């Protein structure tokens, strides 16, 4: 009886083990599948996010590069090659660079009459708001001739167009800056549309010279004091 009883118990244990083993393998298989799915999902998320990050980084770089380029309707009138082009102006100090731009010839004459060319060329890290020839043409000729003949008055006006720091477009959005003339100059705007003072508009901004950032404007600025 003992022998038969022992055999019976061994058979029962074997049957129980045979029944449990498939369940264990199924559980292991499900766990592995879940892990694989989880790993696969994680990999997919990583793969999905990686290109997005790369795209975002690329977009950010492109946006930064775009903001670093000259902008505005009058930029199309700047020569594409030579010393008066954007690349050419970037190699020269600001007074010299302006002298190579045909649209700024009246400003250059005024700077020379005021004896400011060397001062501007030797200054470091400045911003110049440069009126176009058309901007000077808005001033009645008699008044313009009078100012051009008055060195003190001319110097006061021209130095009002110069800020003693390099200003990026973002700085102009809502700014108030000390000029070399010592008065405050306010700016406002966004994107590619900016106003300087009460009414001057930036018609070509973000122009770089060797020592200055230049914003070409459509109106001559007049100090209030």
Residue, then its C-alpha position, 0 to 999 in steps of 0.5 A: x500500500x505504501x508503494x502504491x500510495x507513493x507512486x500515486x503521489x508522484x503521478x499527481x505531482x507530475x500532473x500538477x507540474x505539467x498543468x502549471x508549466x504552460x501557465x508559467x510559460x504563457x505568463x513569461x511570454x506575456x511579460x516579455x511581450x509587454x516589455x517588448x511592446x513597452x520598449x518598442x513604444x519607448x523607442x517609437x517615442x524617442x524616435x518620434x521626439x528626436x526628429x522633432x527636436x532636430x526639426x525644432x533646432x533647425x527651425x530655431x537656427x533658421x529663425x535666428x539666421x533670418x533675424x540676423x539678416x537685413x530686412x525692409x523694403x529699401x534693402x532691395x536698393x542696396x547694391x548686391x556686390x562691391x563695397x556698397x553691398x551688405x557684405x562690403x559694408x560689413x568689412x568697413x567702419x560705419x562712416x566709410x561703409x555709408x560712403x559706399x552706399x549711394x542712398x546715404x550720400x547726403x548723410x555722408x556729406x553732413x557727417x563730413x561737414x560736421x567733422x564726425x567721420x573719424x569719430x564714427x569710424x573709431x567708435x566701437x559697438x554703436x548703432x547708427x540710425x541713418x537717414x536716406x537721401x529721401x529723408x533729407x529731401x523732406x527738409x526744405x532746401x533753405x533749412x537744410x542748407x542752413x543746418x549744413x552750414x552750422x557745424x554745431x547744429x549739424x553735430x547735434x542732429x547727427x549725434x542724435x542718430x547714434x546710440x552707444x551700444x549695438x542694438x538688435x531688432x528685438x531691442x527696438x520693440x519698446x526701447x529708450x536709449x541714450x544718444x551721443x547727443x545725450x537726449x533719449x531716443x525711443x523706438x517701437x515696433x516688432x517683426x520687420x516694422x519699427x518706428x524711431x522717434x515720433x515718425x521715422x520708419x526703419x526702411x532697411x534694418x539689421x545692416x552691419x558694418x565693422x563697428x556698428x549696427x545700422x538702421x536706415x530710416x526714412x526721416x531725419x530725427x530732430x533732438x527735442x532739446 
